[in-house]
Amino acid sequence: MVNMDILKDNVGKKAADLIKDGQIVGLGTGSTTHYFIRYLGERIKNEELNILGIPTSYQSLIKAREAGINTTTLDEYDIDIAVDGADEVNPTLDLIKGGGAAHTLEKLVDSSAKKFVVIVDESKVVEELGKFPVPLEIIPEALRVVKDTLVDLGGKPELRMGIQKDGPVITDNGNFILDTKFDKIRNPHKLEKELNIIPGVLENGIFAGLADKVIIGKMSAIEEIDREDIL
């Protein structure tokens, strides 16, 4: 394991230890969340826990099945706790997510949870959001119009292209992803709202004010930051 894999492993286990018997758990998407899902599956098996997971993507659904976690949907249950990763986290616990093109369902699940826990390695912690591009899920027919609007807002949008397939990335919802670079995001709350009112945009990857707790894997230790500690 490389160092970052060790850090991801550590925070995944730490988050899995937070889960209590009988809870409904939102299962995030991404490489760090894979460790959480694996450790949660081990706890369910070893401790005979009664837990249901609500996946945020086909990827997390597959990982949950591999880990032995029974799954359900948001239509059936309220979520007690959601655990997800992030591409960037700032000091006020605002996030950029969506590197896995699953941010629309992630935001629905994470915002619906009674508690939303974010797990990251220390490379994802930034002073100001914006080094990582903001992904927007858009309907394909809106590509040109949305790109023009993003440029007017100061963004530099690029259509995310597939790897090991020709053409653009297609989300689980059948849409495109526009990765949009902004020089600096000083007001994540404002930009999140501005992006979501653009016609043709389904959801963007700024998660402002949603995280209740962030668990950061560092080489020296694990750091936990709760929202009430920064208010």
Backbone bond lengths (Angstrom), bond angles and torsions (degrees), N, CA, C in turn:
res aa  C-N    CA-C-N  psi(-1)  N-CA   C-N-CA  omega(-1)  CA-C   N-CA-C  phi
1 M - - - 1.458 - - 1.529 110.32 -
2 V 1.328 117.30 132.33 1.456 120.48 172.78 1.520 108.15 -75.06
3 N 1.324 116.07 168.62 1.458 120.32 -174.46 1.521 113.04 -57.18
4 M 1.342 117.27 -44.51 1.459 119.95 -177.90 1.527 111.02 -64.19
5 D 1.311 116.85 -34.49 1.461 119.37 176.81 1.526 110.86 -65.03
6 I 1.324 116.74 -36.42 1.462 120.28 177.38 1.523 110.18 -64.22
7 L 1.332 116.74 -42.72 1.463 120.74 -179.82 1.522 110.83 -64.89
8 K 1.327 116.32 -42.01 1.465 120.17 178.18 1.526 111.03 -64.02
9 D 1.314 115.74 -40.70 1.459 120.95 177.26 1.529 110.51 -60.02
10 N 1.326 116.51 -43.68 1.469 120.82 -177.83 1.526 112.23 -63.40
11 V 1.335 116.53 -46.07 1.472 118.37 -177.80 1.524 111.13 -73.32
12 G 1.332 116.92 -30.49 1.461 119.64 176.00 1.514 111.61 -62.50
13 K 1.324 116.25 -42.95 1.469 120.60 178.25 1.524 110.92 -67.42
14 K 1.330 116.17 -41.11 1.466 120.27 179.77 1.521 110.67 -60.01
15 A 1.329 116.85 -43.49 1.465 120.54 179.74 1.522 111.41 -67.70
16 A 1.327 117.23 -39.27 1.468 120.24 179.34 1.524 111.18 -62.15
17 D 1.325 116.68 -31.39 1.467 120.53 179.20 1.527 112.50 -70.67
18 L 1.338 117.22 -15.63 1.467 120.78 178.84 1.526 112.70 -78.03
19 I 1.321 116.85 -20.50 1.460 121.00 -172.73 1.526 110.38 -75.27
20 K 1.336 114.93 136.87 1.462 121.27 -178.42 1.522 110.69 -110.07
21 D 1.318 115.09 153.55 1.462 121.33 179.21 1.531 110.11 -56.73
22 G 1.332 115.79 135.86 1.454 121.43 177.48 1.513 114.99 90.00
23 Q 1.337 117.55 -1.80 1.459 119.33 -176.54 1.528 112.89 -83.11
24 I 1.330 114.17 153.53 1.463 122.80 169.82 1.519 106.28 -99.54
25 V 1.339 116.66 125.19 1.461 121.38 -168.19 1.528 111.05 -120.77
26 G 1.322 116.48 126.03 1.455 121.34 172.28 1.514 109.92 -76.47
27 L 1.321 116.87 127.67 1.464 122.82 -175.79 1.519 109.39 -105.99
28 G 1.326 116.48 108.78 1.456 121.23 -177.81 1.516 112.83 -70.54
29 T 1.322 114.37 -178.11 1.459 122.29 -176.87 1.526 109.53 -121.66
30 G 1.332 116.60 141.32 1.455 120.41 175.50 1.513 112.53 129.12
31 S 1.337 115.10 170.89 1.463 120.52 -172.23 1.525 112.80 -64.54
32 T 1.331 118.12 -38.22 1.465 119.83 179.74 1.522 110.90 -69.95
33 T 1.321 116.17 -38.56 1.459 120.40 -179.11 1.523 111.56 -66.31
34 H 1.330 117.55 -25.91 1.466 119.94 177.73 1.527 111.05 -57.85
35 Y 1.325 116.17 -39.39 1.466 119.65 179.41 1.524 110.75 -65.88
36 F 1.328 116.20 -41.54 1.465 120.16 177.40 1.522 110.95 -59.90
37 I 1.324 117.06 -46.63 1.461 121.12 -178.67 1.526 110.65 -62.15
38 R 1.319 116.08 -41.27 1.468 119.63 179.51 1.526 111.35 -63.13
39 Y 1.323 116.47 -46.84 1.469 119.63 -179.50 1.521 111.79 -68.11
40 L 1.324 117.14 -34.88 1.461 119.44 176.87 1.521 110.17 -64.46
41 G 1.327 116.64 -41.51 1.458 120.28 176.55 1.518 112.32 -60.04
42 E 1.333 116.49 -39.38 1.465 120.15 178.37 1.526 111.11 -65.11
43 R 1.332 116.62 -40.43 1.470 119.58 178.49 1.528 111.16 -65.15
44 I 1.320 116.04 -41.54 1.467 119.85 179.28 1.528 110.34 -59.38
45 K 1.321 115.66 -43.53 1.464 120.09 -179.16 1.528 111.79 -70.09
46 N 1.321 116.66 -48.13 1.469 120.46 -173.55 1.525 113.30 -73.94
47 E 1.341 116.19 -33.23 1.463 120.21 -176.18 1.524 112.88 -105.49
48 E 1.342 116.51 1.35 1.465 122.49 -179.77 1.533 111.18 54.14
49 L 1.328 115.28 50.14 1.458 121.17 -178.78 1.521 110.87 -81.90
50 N 1.306 115.73 147.35 1.464 122.34 175.58 1.526 107.94 -100.49
51 I 1.327 115.69 93.72 1.463 121.96 -175.51 1.521 109.26 -133.81
52 L 1.324 115.75 140.15 1.460 121.77 173.80 1.520 109.09 -116.92
53 G 1.325 116.22 140.99 1.454 121.25 178.01 1.519 111.58 -108.48
54 I 1.327 115.70 146.49 1.460 121.68 173.68 1.526 107.25 -116.39
55 P 1.340 118.34 105.50 1.460 121.84 -175.95 1.528 111.95 -71.96
56 T 1.340 114.99 153.75 1.460 120.95 177.66 1.524 112.79 -105.22
57 S 1.318 117.02 4.33 1.464 121.17 179.73 1.521 108.84 -167.78
58 Y 1.327 115.82 167.98 1.462 119.17 172.81 1.526 109.90 -61.59
59 Q 1.334 116.12 -35.83 1.456 120.09 179.97 1.526 111.24 -60.95
60 S 1.326 117.31 -48.00 1.466 118.82 -179.38 1.525 111.56 -70.91
61 L 1.325 117.37 -27.81 1.464 120.32 173.89 1.523 110.49 -63.27
62 I 1.330 116.70 -45.45 1.464 120.98 179.19 1.527 110.68 -64.05
63 K 1.334 116.57 -43.62 1.467 120.24 178.98 1.526 111.26 -62.87
64 A 1.329 116.52 -38.78 1.466 120.27 178.75 1.524 110.87 -63.61
65 R 1.316 116.58 -43.97 1.464 120.11 178.89 1.521 110.98 -62.36
66 E 1.342 116.31 -42.29 1.465 120.08 178.65 1.528 111.57 -62.56
67 A 1.337 116.26 -32.50 1.464 121.02 -178.47 1.524 112.99 -86.21
68 G 1.331 117.07 -4.57 1.458 120.08 179.69 1.515 114.34 81.69
69 I 1.335 116.85 24.49 1.463 121.31 179.36 1.525 109.09 -96.20
70 N 1.309 117.49 122.27 1.459 121.05 174.92 1.524 109.63 -70.60
71 T 1.328 116.26 140.74 1.459 120.00 -175.22 1.523 111.72 -119.09
72 T 1.321 114.43 159.11 1.456 122.18 177.82 1.524 107.91 -145.54
73 T 1.328 117.88 -163.31 1.458 121.02 -177.40 1.524 110.79 -129.61
74 L 1.314 115.09 164.80 1.459 121.48 178.23 1.521 111.34 -68.33
75 D 1.321 117.25 -21.11 1.464 120.45 175.81 1.526 111.83 -67.80
76 E 1.322 116.09 -27.14 1.461 120.84 -174.25 1.528 113.57 -94.64
77 Y 1.323 117.44 -32.21 1.469 120.41 -171.85 1.525 111.48 -140.81
78 D 1.333 115.28 152.20 1.456 121.59 165.88 1.529 108.25 -81.31
79 I 1.319 116.11 154.84 1.461 120.91 -175.93 1.525 110.27 -101.03
80 D 1.318 116.32 127.47 1.459 121.05 177.64 1.524 111.55 -77.90
81 I 1.313 116.09 -45.08 1.460 120.82 -176.96 1.520 109.10 -150.79
82 A 1.328 116.63 138.05 1.464 121.98 175.29 1.521 108.42 -117.76
83 V 1.320 116.14 140.11 1.462 121.80 177.97 1.519 108.02 -124.56
84 D 1.325 115.95 126.63 1.459 120.29 -174.83 1.524 109.19 -148.17
85 G 1.314 116.29 163.11 1.454 121.71 175.86 1.516 111.03 -94.29
86 A 1.329 116.10 -171.84 1.461 121.53 177.19 1.519 108.92 -156.95
87 D 1.322 115.29 155.64 1.462 120.74 176.32 1.520 111.60 -91.15
88 E 1.334 116.49 -28.49 1.463 122.43 173.30 1.526 109.46 -147.40
89 V 1.328 116.04 145.59 1.469 122.89 174.45 1.523 107.71 -135.55
90 N 1.343 116.69 129.01 1.465 119.38 177.81 1.535 110.87 -99.70
91 P 1.333 118.98 176.39 1.474 120.49 -175.81 1.522 114.84 -62.62
92 T 1.336 118.31 -21.43 1.470 120.31 178.06 1.529 111.70 -97.86
93 L 1.329 115.93 16.38 1.469 124.25 174.80 1.527 113.44 66.62
94 D 1.334 117.28 24.08 1.459 120.54 168.44 1.527 107.81 -80.24
95 L 1.319 116.42 151.18 1.460 120.78 -172.02 1.520 112.24 -128.07
96 I 1.334 115.13 156.04 1.460 121.99 156.91 1.517 106.40 -115.59
97 K 1.328 115.56 128.26 1.454 123.06 178.23 1.526 108.98 -130.77
98 G 1.309 115.58 169.35 1.453 119.44 174.07 1.504 115.55 117.45
99 G 1.352 116.78 9.56 1.453 118.86 175.46 1.514 112.35 -61.54
100 G 1.324 115.95 -24.84 1.458 121.24 177.85 1.513 114.03 -95.32
101 A 1.344 116.58 8.47 1.473 122.97 177.32 1.525 112.99 61.38
102 A 1.337 116.10 28.98 1.471 119.93 -178.41 1.524 111.93 -121.78
103 H 1.335 117.55 16.95 1.462 120.25 -169.47 1.522 114.04 -67.87
104 T 1.333 118.88 -23.52 1.468 119.74 -179.59 1.526 111.03 -64.72
105 L 1.322 116.67 -52.38 1.463 119.54 178.65 1.524 110.88 -72.20
106 E 1.334 116.89 -32.80 1.462 119.62 176.09 1.525 110.66 -58.90
107 K 1.331 116.74 -45.26 1.466 119.11 -178.68 1.522 110.91 -66.13
108 L 1.317 117.06 -37.39 1.463 120.46 177.53 1.525 110.61 -62.58
109 V 1.318 116.59 -48.34 1.466 121.16 -178.55 1.528 111.11 -68.56
110 D 1.331 116.49 -47.51 1.463 120.30 -175.64 1.526 111.83 -65.08
111 S 1.322 117.00 -39.53 1.467 120.26 -179.21 1.521 111.95 -74.66
112 S 1.330 116.88 -21.63 1.466 121.01 179.72 1.523 112.67 -83.46
113 A 1.330 116.92 -16.03 1.466 120.85 -175.93 1.530 111.28 -74.54
114 K 1.318 115.02 147.65 1.468 119.87 175.17 1.523 110.45 -66.10
115 K 1.332 116.64 -29.88 1.461 121.59 175.88 1.516 108.87 -141.85
116 F 1.335 116.43 132.22 1.462 122.19 -178.76 1.526 108.61 -116.88
117 V 1.337 115.38 116.56 1.463 122.42 -178.10 1.527 109.24 -110.27
118 V 1.323 116.19 130.72 1.463 122.36 179.88 1.522 108.82 -108.31
119 I 1.332 116.45 134.52 1.464 121.13 178.22 1.527 109.04 -120.47
120 V 1.336 116.01 127.53 1.462 121.43 -178.13 1.523 109.86 -144.92
121 D 1.330 115.81 160.25 1.455 119.73 166.05 1.528 107.93 -90.58
122 E 1.308 117.09 166.00 1.460 121.46 -170.75 1.531 113.82 -64.36
123 S 1.325 118.60 -17.71 1.466 120.59 179.15 1.525 112.06 -69.07
124 K 1.330 117.37 -16.44 1.467 121.20 -177.41 1.532 112.88 -90.36
125 V 1.321 117.22 -4.61 1.468 121.39 -177.87 1.526 109.17 -87.97
126 V 1.334 116.73 125.07 1.465 122.50 -176.75 1.528 109.71 -131.49
127 E 1.325 115.89 158.76 1.463 120.37 175.34 1.522 111.01 -76.93
128 E 1.330 115.78 -33.53 1.458 120.47 -177.58 1.526 108.96 -144.24
129 L 1.325 116.61 133.70 1.460 120.52 179.18 1.528 110.52 -66.51
130 G 1.329 115.92 149.98 1.451 119.39 171.59 1.510 116.21 135.72
131 K 1.319 118.38 -15.88 1.460 118.76 175.71 1.520 110.03 -66.85
132 F 1.322 116.04 -40.75 1.468 121.50 174.48 1.524 108.15 -84.04
133 P 1.325 119.01 132.41 1.469 120.34 -179.37 1.523 112.22 -65.63
134 V 1.318 115.45 149.46 1.462 121.40 177.92 1.528 108.68 -84.45
135 P 1.330 118.60 118.69 1.462 120.24 177.56 1.523 111.09 -82.76
136 L 1.308 115.82 139.03 1.461 121.85 173.86 1.514 108.60 -122.51
137 E 1.315 116.73 127.65 1.458 120.39 172.56 1.520 107.87 -86.50
138 I 1.323 116.15 123.80 1.463 120.81 -176.19 1.526 110.10 -129.62
139 I 1.323 115.66 153.30 1.457 118.03 173.07 1.526 107.87 -72.04
140 P 1.327 119.13 142.53 1.461 121.42 -174.13 1.525 113.99 -55.88
141 E 1.326 116.84 -35.30 1.463 120.48 -177.07 1.529 112.78 -66.96
142 A 1.332 116.64 -16.94 1.467 120.70 -175.85 1.526 112.80 -96.76
143 L 1.316 118.33 8.20 1.460 121.37 -171.04 1.528 113.01 -53.90
144 R 1.322 118.10 -55.93 1.466 120.63 -175.40 1.520 111.58 -65.77
145 V 1.325 116.12 -44.53 1.462 120.35 -176.85 1.529 110.92 -63.66
146 V 1.322 116.79 -43.89 1.463 119.96 -179.45 1.528 110.68 -67.60
147 K 1.326 117.62 -40.64 1.466 120.21 178.50 1.522 110.68 -59.47
148 D 1.327 117.10 -44.32 1.468 120.74 179.80 1.526 110.98 -62.65
149 T 1.321 116.60 -40.80 1.466 120.55 -179.86 1.526 110.94 -66.48
150 L 1.318 116.91 -39.38 1.463 120.59 179.23 1.524 111.46 -65.22
151 V 1.314 116.74 -38.20 1.467 120.38 176.30 1.524 110.11 -62.52
152 D 1.329 116.77 -41.46 1.467 121.00 177.58 1.529 111.80 -61.81
153 L 1.339 116.87 -28.59 1.465 121.66 178.94 1.531 112.57 -85.76
154 G 1.337 116.09 2.26 1.454 120.07 179.35 1.512 114.60 93.43
155 G 1.322 117.08 10.27 1.453 120.98 -178.85 1.517 113.24 -92.71
156 K 1.315 115.40 163.98 1.462 122.63 176.13 1.528 107.69 -123.84
157 P 1.340 116.55 87.39 1.472 119.89 -174.41 1.522 113.15 -82.01
158 E 1.319 115.24 143.15 1.462 121.95 173.54 1.520 108.91 -135.57
159 L 1.306 115.93 134.02 1.462 120.97 176.97 1.526 108.97 -70.34
160 R 1.322 116.85 126.15 1.464 120.29 179.79 1.522 109.82 -73.53
161 M 1.315 115.06 125.34 1.455 120.42 -177.62 1.523 110.51 -100.65
162 G 1.325 115.11 153.92 1.447 120.91 -176.38 1.515 113.11 -75.14
163 I 1.310 115.23 155.78 1.460 123.08 172.36 1.523 107.06 -112.74
164 Q 1.322 115.88 131.38 1.463 122.54 -175.10 1.526 111.38 64.94
165 K 1.328 116.05 23.45 1.465 122.62 170.03 1.512 107.52 -155.65
166 D 1.318 116.22 151.20 1.451 120.53 175.71 1.517 109.95 -81.30
167 G 1.321 115.73 149.62 1.452 120.21 175.00 1.514 113.27 86.96
168 P 1.333 116.17 -175.19 1.462 121.04 -175.54 1.521 112.98 -73.70
169 V 1.335 114.79 159.33 1.463 121.17 170.27 1.522 108.68 -63.68
170 I 1.319 116.70 135.06 1.462 122.36 175.56 1.524 107.65 -111.81
171 T 1.324 116.83 124.34 1.462 120.80 -177.92 1.524 111.11 -72.85
172 D 1.335 115.69 171.61 1.465 120.72 175.71 1.520 111.40 -59.74
173 N 1.338 116.38 -22.70 1.464 121.35 179.59 1.525 113.02 -92.42
174 G 1.345 117.28 1.31 1.454 121.15 177.96 1.514 114.76 84.86
175 N 1.328 117.13 22.63 1.460 120.94 -175.70 1.522 112.52 -116.21
176 F 1.349 115.80 176.77 1.460 123.14 177.28 1.534 110.11 -94.29
177 I 1.344 114.96 163.72 1.462 121.90 172.60 1.528 108.92 -120.41
178 L 1.327 115.97 126.85 1.461 121.96 171.88 1.524 108.21 -105.90
179 D 1.328 117.03 111.70 1.462 121.08 175.41 1.521 107.97 -85.19
180 T 1.326 116.28 119.86 1.459 120.78 -170.09 1.516 111.02 -121.47
181 K 1.331 114.99 118.74 1.463 121.16 -179.57 1.520 109.77 -89.29
182 F 1.330 115.40 127.77 1.457 122.45 171.13 1.527 107.32 -116.00
183 D 1.326 117.21 140.61 1.466 120.37 -174.94 1.524 111.44 -55.90
184 K 1.321 116.53 -53.43 1.460 121.48 175.90 1.517 108.33 -147.59
185 I 1.316 115.83 142.58 1.467 120.14 179.91 1.524 107.15 -111.79
186 R 1.325 115.67 91.97 1.468 120.40 -176.51 1.522 111.92 -83.44
187 N 1.328 116.78 -22.85 1.464 120.66 -179.84 1.526 108.88 -131.39
188 P 1.340 117.52 82.36 1.467 120.48 -177.00 1.520 113.32 -59.50
189 H 1.331 117.81 -38.07 1.468 121.06 -179.61 1.526 110.47 -59.48
190 K 1.323 116.42 -45.94 1.465 121.81 -177.89 1.528 111.12 -65.64
191 L 1.332 116.64 -47.19 1.462 119.70 -178.04 1.521 111.25 -66.04
192 E 1.317 117.52 -38.80 1.470 120.48 178.23 1.526 110.68 -56.55
193 K 1.320 116.37 -44.92 1.465 120.50 -179.77 1.524 111.40 -68.83
194 E 1.328 117.16 -40.83 1.469 120.79 -179.83 1.527 111.62 -61.72
195 L 1.317 116.32 -40.63 1.466 119.98 -178.46 1.524 111.58 -69.23
196 N 1.315 116.57 -36.68 1.467 119.46 -175.58 1.519 113.97 -75.84
197 I 1.333 118.33 -14.14 1.469 119.04 177.95 1.522 112.08 -92.37
198 I 1.337 117.41 -0.04 1.465 119.94 175.80 1.526 108.68 -71.92
199 P 1.324 118.66 123.40 1.466 120.12 178.50 1.529 111.14 -57.87
200 G 1.326 116.00 132.08 1.458 121.26 -179.01 1.510 114.03 100.41
201 V 1.342 116.56 -13.59 1.469 121.05 177.68 1.523 109.22 -89.27
202 L 1.317 115.87 124.75 1.466 120.33 177.36 1.525 110.63 -82.92
203 E 1.337 116.75 -46.58 1.466 121.00 179.28 1.519 108.75 -166.86
204 N 1.329 116.59 152.82 1.466 120.80 176.01 1.523 110.29 -116.49
205 G 1.335 115.75 168.55 1.457 121.27 -170.34 1.511 116.45 -92.34
206 I 1.333 118.27 11.70 1.461 119.94 172.86 1.525 108.58 -84.97
207 F 1.318 116.16 125.88 1.468 122.68 177.35 1.526 106.75 -115.75
208 A 1.320 116.67 86.08 1.465 121.02 -175.73 1.526 110.55 -92.81
209 G 1.317 116.11 125.76 1.457 121.24 174.44 1.513 115.97 72.99
210 L 1.322 118.75 14.38 1.466 121.16 -176.12 1.525 113.47 -94.51
211 A 1.322 117.26 -35.14 1.469 120.44 -173.21 1.523 111.17 -71.06
212 D 1.322 116.45 130.37 1.461 122.06 175.25 1.523 111.91 -90.95
213 K 1.318 115.37 -26.39 1.468 120.24 -177.04 1.523 108.63 -153.33
214 V 1.326 116.65 140.02 1.460 121.73 173.96 1.523 108.38 -122.79
215 I 1.320 115.61 128.77 1.461 122.22 176.57 1.521 107.40 -108.54
216 I 1.331 116.53 118.92 1.461 122.29 -173.69 1.523 109.64 -111.48
217 G 1.313 115.70 122.89 1.451 120.57 175.84 1.518 110.74 -86.17
218 K 1.336 116.13 118.69 1.456 122.12 177.89 1.520 109.25 -118.86
219 M 1.331 116.00 161.19 1.455 119.15 179.59 1.526 111.13 -63.26
220 S 1.330 116.82 -30.69 1.459 120.43 -176.52 1.522 113.54 -87.11
221 A 1.344 116.41 -32.51 1.465 120.13 -173.99 1.518 109.41 -170.90
222 I 1.330 115.69 -179.65 1.460 122.02 171.28 1.524 107.82 -103.78
223 E 1.328 116.01 128.27 1.466 121.20 178.52 1.523 109.26 -107.03
224 E 1.322 116.52 134.95 1.459 122.07 177.03 1.527 109.30 -117.70
225 I 1.332 115.98 128.72 1.459 121.45 178.69 1.522 108.06 -122.11
226 D 1.322 116.95 122.58 1.457 122.61 177.37 1.523 109.73 -101.39
227 R 1.327 116.11 146.75 1.463 119.76 -176.65 1.521 111.95 -57.62
228 E 1.317 117.40 -39.01 1.469 118.73 -178.32 1.523 112.34 -64.72
229 D 1.341 116.68 -19.63 1.463 119.87 179.41 1.523 112.60 -75.94
230 I 1.334 117.49 -18.98 1.466 119.80 -176.12 1.517 112.14 -107.33
231 L 1.333 117.74 -2.89 1.461 120.65 -178.71 1.523 110.71 -80.01
